[in-house]
Structures are given as C-alpha cells and as structure tokens.
Amino acid sequence: LIRKPLSYFRAGYVTTVWKGEDVEICLREGASISENFPVLIHELAHLLLGHTGHKELKHPNPKKSIKLPDRYLYTNSRELEAETVSYLICSRLGIQTQAAQYIAGYLTGEDAIKNFSVDFVIKVADKIESCFVY
C-alpha cells in the first residue's frame, strides 16, 4: 500500500498485470482515513473479484497464497461490482461514502449489469469485511 499525490478525480488504483506483475494499491496522498478507507475497499474488491488479471496473491507460505479469479468485464461492470462491495462494507460499518451515487452512475444500461455477479460481490465483501470486523 502506497500513497501518491493523485488528482482530486482519482482517489486510488490497483495495478493490473499489464502495468506490472506485483500488486500495488495506491491511495491519494493527503486524503483522510475516512476518505481513503472506502477507496481501499474498492481497490481490494477489484483485486479479489478478478478484475486485475493477477493470478494469485503470493504469501511466503505457499499454502496461504490466495488464488484469484480471472474475469474480464467491461469497465462499468467492473466498477459496479467493486463499488457495490465498498458500499456494502462501509454501510455495515456506518461509514458515509458517495458509493450510492457512483453505483447509480455505473448503471448505464443492460451491459453494466449483464455480467454483474451477485455471488462474487457477496463473497468478496464477506472476505474483506472479515479483515475489519470481528
């Protein structure tokens, strides 16, 4: 996890295999924890939903490595899934975000929801949430 000075319109990103083999999650430098937390969840969701092309998250103990799905989706579908994960987790934790507005913006037609996987979204939200909620 790194922080860089990003534009106001780019809160963060996760690398894809096309930009580098190692996974890098970057958040906007200078943003508050309450601003960066939903972005971190969103970027983790992209990774765990299989949007980045990475095959696995490697761990020094190979038994603890996490295999990642490989799913190609159009941009609106990817963003809709990741933002839904962020919305679900932040809502349960009582964190206010702009996720509902972002989700509405990604619902641009049937293509956005055609490949949306409720199953993946719920599983990934549960996996990420278990890291923050006991």
N, C-alpha and C positions, 0 to 999 in steps of 0.2 A: 504494500500500500504506500503510495507516494502522494505528495501534494505538489501541484504546479500552478503557476498563475494562468488560469484559463479565462476565457471571456465570460461575461455575465450569462450568455446564452448557452454555454457549455459547462455544466456542473461537474462532469466527470466522464470517465470512459474506462472500458476494459479492453485490453488488446485482443486482437484476433490472431489466428495463426498466420494470416497474410502479412501482419505487421511485426511479427516476432513469435518465436516458439515459446518463450517464457510468458507466463500470465502476469500482467501488470494492471493493477487497478489504480487509477489516478482520480483524486478529488481536487476541487478548486481550492487553491491556497487562499487563506483569509476568510473562508466561509465558516460559519459557526457549526458546532456539533449538531444542532437541531436542523441545520440546512444540509449538512453532509451525510447524516445518518440515512435518510431516505434514498439518497444518491448511491451510497454504498450498498444498500439492499438491492436497488435496481440493477447495479452492475454485477453483483454476486448472482442475481437472478439470471442475467444474460449468460453468465458462465455456466451455471448449473442446469439451465434449460437447453443447453447445447447450441447456443446461438453464435459462439465464437470460433468453432472449428477445432478447439483443443480436444484431444482425445482423453486426457486424464489429468488430474491434479496429483502430482507425484509427492510422495512422502518418503522420508528416509527408510521407514519400514514399509516395504512393498505391499504388505498385507493391509496397510492403512491408506494406500493410494485410492483415489476416487475416480472411477470410470465415468466419463461424461458422454451424454448422448450427442449424436451428430445430426442436427436438424437444420435444414436450410429453410428459412421463411423469408417472406418479403419484409421490408423494413417496418411497415405499420404493424404487421403481425408480431414481429419480434418485440417492438416497443410496447405493444398492447400487453403481451404476456409479462414482460419484465415490470412494467408499471403496475400491473394488477398484483403481482407478488408484493411489490413495495407498498401498495395501498393496503393490502390485507394485513401485513405485518405491522405497519405504522398505526393503522386503525386499532388493532388489538392492544397496542402499547400506549394508545392515547396521544400519539404524535400527530400534530396537524401538518398536512402537506397539501400540495397542489395536484396530487395524483388524480383525483376525480376529474379535474379539468383536462389533464393530459390524456387520460383514458378516453374521454369524450372526443378529444381532437384526433385520436388514432382510429376512431370508428368511422372510417370514410367510405364504407361500402362492404359488400359481401366478402371481398378479398381479404380484408383485415381480420375477419372472424372465421373464415373458411378453415384455416389451419390452426386456429387457436386451440390449445389443448388444456381443457379444464383440469384433466388428470395431472399433467405435468405441473401446471401452475400450483395446484394444491400441494403436491408432493414437495416441490421446491420451497414453497412458502413454509411448510412444516419443517423441512430440513434447516432452513436459515433461521427460522424462529426458535428452534431448539437450541441454537447457539446463544441466544439472548434471553430466553425465558426459561426459568427452571420450574 
